[in-house]
Amino acid sequence: MRLLLTLAIAAAVLWTAYWALAARGLERGLAGWIETRRAEGWAADYATIEVTGYPLRFDTALSGLMLADPDTGLAWTAPTFRIEAESHRPQRVTAIWPASQQIATPDQKIALGAGRMEGRLGFRPGVALELAEGAFTLERVSLASTADWNAALARADLAVQAVEGRPATYAVDFNAEEMRPPAPLVALLDRAGLLPEVFQHMRVDAVLAFDAPWDRTAIEDRRPQITAVDIGKLDARWGDLALEAAGELDVNADGRPAGTLTVRATNWREMVEIARASGRLPEGLADRVEQGLGLLAGLSGRPETLDVALRFAAGQTWLGPVPLGPAPDFTIR
């Protein structure tokens, strides 16, 4: 009995020493990381760093946090930010953002509110903190800009999983519900007033390859850039408009894709009208596109549903031989 008691006391002492050293290491590591950012020219500051949760958890709370990247001009401030982990699994953490934050760009400041904003992250062993998996949840998000626009989101979920055997490649599952885009953006896209204020949903199931893994250097040095996209399914609905897509794209160093997407569009005539009214499609070209698409849709026997292949090449988006405009830019800044 005395031996068991001695072993228990020794184990408690060792665990306490481990927890205290690890907690102190967390505090020093975070403070050192912020000091390093300052030395690199960032504006970086915090009020306090505190680690609690003994003996089973490391619950780290930062207050008065401010980070600004001089290369992008992007700044983030938050009254609090929490990182939680179980003591025996410190490589799996939960990050919890506060209910109110602020994002600033060279052009505007954006007040960000959220009923819930958190991410559960799993890292590979090692100091690089390479992402192995992640799950992020957003609920009741609001954005209010000094540039006189507002936006909102009811809920979004993002799941990320590193693909084994394929370096810097991640399977991504994204789902967003009831998005309210900024009114100026809707007005720009929809001068004809055909779209409702709320974007019902968007779902994306894809595999993304990058030129570098997502790890601590993604914040410290440069963002990994997309090199390939394999869209298993994209499903979006905005009012009566519905869009589905799938396909594989290669992305060059300028962020421009090359490849083909198979697209199914429901109520596609309204999409053409929106593009015409916004000026994205010149009047004469819009008429030709609508005539050609009407012929294709009529061949399927479902005139309001269109199945086509969109091709991306030479920095342009093509529908057969017809250029529709510049290809999207996949650059991550």
C-alpha positions in Angstrom: 0.0 0.0 0.0 2.8 2.4 0.9 4.5 1.6 -2.5 1.3 2.4 -4.4 0.9 5.6 -2.5 4.5 6.5 -3.2 4.1 5.8 -6.9 0.9 7.9 -7.0 2.6 10.8 -5.4 5.6 10.5 -7.7 3.3 10.4 -10.7 1.4 13.4 -9.5 4.6 15.3 -9.0 6.0 14.4 -12.4 2.7 15.3 -14.1 2.5 18.6 -12.3 6.1 19.4 -13.4 5.2 18.4 -17.0 2.1 20.6 -17.0 3.9 23.6 -15.4 6.8 23.3 -17.9 4.5 22.9 -20.9 2.3 25.8 -19.8 5.3 28.0 -19.3 6.6 26.9 -22.7 3.3 27.8 -24.3 3.4 31.3 -22.8 7.0 31.9 -23.9 6.4 30.4 -27.3 3.4 32.6 -28.1 5.2 35.7 -26.7 8.3 34.8 -28.7 6.3 34.3 -31.9 4.8 37.8 -31.5 8.2 39.3 -30.8 9.5 37.6 -34.0 6.7 39.1 -36.0 7.6 42.5 -34.7 11.2 42.0 -35.7 10.0 41.2 -39.2 8.2 44.5 -39.5 4.7 43.4 -38.4 2.6 45.5 -36.0 2.0 42.9 -33.3 0.8 43.3 -29.7 -1.1 41.7 -26.9 -2.1 42.6 -23.4 -1.8 39.2 -21.5 -1.2 35.5 -22.1 -2.5 33.1 -19.5 -2.5 29.3 -19.5 -5.0 27.5 -17.2 -6.7 24.1 -17.1 -4.4 22.1 -14.8 -4.2 19.2 -14.7 -6.1 17.8 -17.7 -6.0 20.8 -20.1 -4.0 23.6 -21.6 -6.4 26.5 -22.0 -4.5 29.4 -23.4 -6.2 32.9 -23.4 -4.7 35.9 -25.1 -6.2 39.4 -24.6 -5.8 42.6 -26.5 -4.5 40.9 -29.6 -3.5 42.8 -32.7 -1.6 41.6 -35.8 -0.9 43.5 -39.0 1.0 42.1 -42.0 3.0 44.8 -43.7 3.1 42.9 -47.0 -0.7 42.7 -47.5 -1.8 45.6 -45.4 -4.2 43.2 -43.6 -4.7 43.7 -39.9 -6.7 41.9 -37.3 -7.6 42.9 -33.7 -9.6 40.9 -31.1 -10.3 41.5 -27.4 -9.7 37.8 -26.7 -8.5 34.7 -28.5 -8.5 31.2 -26.9 -6.6 28.0 -27.7 -7.6 24.8 -25.9 -6.0 21.4 -25.9 -6.0 18.3 -23.7 -2.8 17.8 -21.7 -2.1 14.4 -23.2 -2.9 15.4 -26.8 -1.4 18.9 -27.2 -1.1 18.4 -31.0 -5.0 18.6 -31.3 -6.3 22.1 -30.4 -9.5 24.0 -30.5 -9.3 27.7 -31.5 -12.1 30.0 -30.3 -12.6 33.5 -31.7 -14.5 36.2 -29.8 -18.0 37.4 -30.5 -16.6 40.7 -31.9 -13.4 41.4 -33.9 -12.1 43.8 -36.5 -10.4 43.3 -39.8 -8.7 46.2 -41.5 -7.4 46.6 -45.1 -5.7 49.6 -46.7 -9.2 50.6 -47.9 -11.6 49.9 -45.1 -12.3 48.5 -41.6 -14.7 45.6 -41.1 -16.4 44.9 -37.8 -16.9 41.1 -37.6 -19.5 39.6 -35.3 -20.2 35.9 -34.7 -22.4 33.9 -32.5 -19.9 31.1 -32.8 -16.5 30.9 -34.5 -14.2 28.1 -33.7 -11.9 25.6 -35.3 -10.7 22.1 -34.2 -7.2 21.5 -35.6 -5.0 18.4 -35.7 -1.2 18.9 -36.5 1.4 16.4 -37.5 4.2 15.9 -34.9 7.0 18.4 -35.2 7.7 22.1 -34.7 6.4 23.1 -38.1 2.8 22.5 -37.0 1.8 21.1 -40.4 -2.0 20.7 -40.6 -3.3 17.2 -40.7 -7.0 17.9 -40.3 -9.4 20.6 -39.4 -13.0 21.4 -38.8 -14.3 25.0 -38.7 -17.8 26.2 -37.7 -19.3 29.7 -38.2 -22.7 30.7 -36.9 -24.6 34.0 -37.1 -21.8 35.9 -38.7 -22.2 39.6 -39.5 -19.9 42.0 -41.4 -20.1 45.8 -41.3 -17.7 47.9 -43.3 -16.7 51.5 -43.1 -17.0 51.4 -46.9 -20.8 51.4 -46.2 -21.7 47.8 -46.8 -23.0 44.9 -44.7 -23.1 41.1 -45.1 -24.3 38.2 -43.1 -24.1 34.4 -42.9 -26.3 32.0 -41.0 -23.9 29.1 -40.8 -20.9 27.6 -42.5 -18.9 24.5 -41.9 -15.5 23.6 -43.4 -13.8 20.3 -43.0 -10.2 19.8 -44.2 -8.2 16.5 -44.3 -4.7 16.0 -45.5 -4.6 13.4 -48.3 -2.1 10.6 -47.4 0.6 10.0 -49.9 0.1 13.4 -51.7 2.2 16.2 -50.1 0.5 19.5 -49.6 -2.9 18.2 -50.8 -6.1 18.5 -48.8 -9.7 17.2 -49.2 -12.1 20.0 -48.5 -15.8 19.9 -47.7 -17.5 23.3 -47.4 -21.1 24.1 -46.7 -22.7 27.5 -46.2 -26.3 28.4 -45.6 -28.3 31.7 -45.9 -25.6 34.1 -47.1 -26.5 37.7 -47.4 -23.9 39.3 -49.8 -23.1 43.0 -49.6 -25.8 45.1 -51.3 -23.3 46.9 -53.6 -22.0 43.5 -54.8 -25.5 42.3 -55.6 -26.3 45.6 -57.4 -23.1 45.2 -59.4 -23.9 41.6 -60.4 -27.6 42.0 -60.8 -28.6 45.4 -62.2 -31.8 43.9 -63.5 -32.9 43.1 -59.9 -33.6 39.4 -60.5 -31.8 38.0 -57.5 -33.1 37.9 -53.9 -31.1 39.3 -51.0 -30.2 35.9 -49.5 -28.0 33.3 -51.2 -29.7 30.0 -50.0 -26.7 27.7 -50.0 -23.4 26.6 -51.4 -21.8 23.2 -51.0 -18.3 22.3 -52.4 -16.6 18.9 -52.2 -13.1 19.2 -53.6 -9.4 18.2 -53.4 -6.9 21.1 -53.5 -3.2 20.7 -54.2 -0.8 23.5 -53.0 2.8 24.4 -53.7 3.6 24.1 -49.9 1.9 22.5 -46.9 -0.3 24.6 -44.6 1.9 25.0 -41.5 3.1 27.8 -39.3 5.1 29.3 -42.2 1.8 30.0 -44.0 1.3 32.9 -41.5 5.0 33.7 -40.9 6.3 33.7 -44.5 3.9 33.2 -47.4 0.5 31.7 -48.1 0.7 28.3 -50.0 -0.7 28.8 -53.5 -3.1 26.4 -55.3 -1.6 24.3 -58.1 -4.6 22.0 -58.8 -8.3 21.7 -58.1 -10.4 18.6 -58.4 -14.0 19.5 -57.8 -16.1 16.5 -57.1 -19.2 18.5 -56.6 -20.3 22.1 -56.4 -23.9 22.9 -55.7 -25.2 26.4 -55.3 -28.6 28.0 -55.2 -29.5 31.7 -55.3 -33.2 32.3 -55.7 -34.5 30.4 -58.7 -31.0 30.0 -60.0 -29.2 26.6 -59.4 -25.7 25.7 -60.4 -23.9 22.4 -60.2 -20.3 21.8 -61.4 -17.5 19.2 -61.4 -14.1 19.0 -63.0 -10.4 19.2 -62.7 -8.3 22.3 -63.1 -4.5 23.0 -63.1 -3.5 26.4 -61.7 -0.5 28.3 -63.0 1.9 30.6 -61.0 -0.3 33.6 -61.8 -3.4 31.9 -60.2 -5.2 31.3 -63.5 -6.8 27.9 -64.1 -6.6 25.6 -67.1 -9.0 22.8 -67.6 -12.7 22.0 -68.0 -15.7 22.2 -65.7 -18.9 20.4 -66.5 -21.7 22.7 -65.5 -25.5 22.2 -65.0 -27.4 25.5 -64.8 -31.1 25.7 -63.9 -33.0 28.8 -65.1 -29.9 29.7 -67.1 -31.7 32.5 -69.1 -31.8 34.6 -65.9 -28.1 34.1 -65.5 -27.5 35.4 -69.0 -29.8 38.3 -68.3 -27.8 39.1 -65.1 -24.6 39.0 -67.0 -26.0 41.2 -69.7 -27.4 43.8 -67.3 -24.2 43.9 -65.3 -22.1 44.5 -68.4 -20.2 41.3 -68.0 -21.6 40.2 -71.4 -21.8 42.9 -74.1 -25.2 43.2 -75.7 -24.4 41.6 -79.0 -22.4 38.8 -77.5 -25.2 38.1 -74.9 -27.7 37.7 -77.7 -25.5 35.2 -79.5 -24.7 33.3 -76.2 -28.4 33.1 -75.3 -29.3 31.8 -78.8 -26.5 29.2 -78.7 -27.3 28.1 -75.2 -31.0 27.9 -76.1 -30.2 25.5 -78.9 -28.1 23.3 -76.6 -30.8 23.3 -73.9 -33.5 22.5 -76.4 -31.6 19.4 -77.5 -31.8 18.0 -74.0 -35.6 18.4 -73.9 -35.3 20.6 -70.8 -35.2 24.2 -72.0 -34.6 25.7 -68.6 -31.8 23.3 -67.7 -28.4 23.6 -69.4 -25.6 21.1 -69.4 -22.4 22.6 -70.8 -18.6 22.4 -70.5 -16.8 25.6 -69.4 -13.2 25.6 -70.5 -10.4 27.7 -68.9 -7.4 28.5 -71.1 -5.1 31.4 -71.8 -6.5 33.4 -68.8 -10.0 33.3 -70.3 -13.2 31.5 -69.7 -14.6 29.8 -72.8 -18.0 28.3 -73.7 -17.0 26.4 -76.8 -15.3 28.9 -79.1 -17.0 31.9 -77.3 -14.9 33.8 -74.7 -17.0 34.7 -71.7 -14.4 36.8 -69.9 -11.3 36.5 -67.7 -10.8 33.3 -65.9 -11.1 33.5 -62.1 -8.0 34.3 -60.0 -7.1 31.6 -57.5 -4.3 33.5 -55.9 -4.3 33.4 -52.0 -3.1 36.7 -50.6 
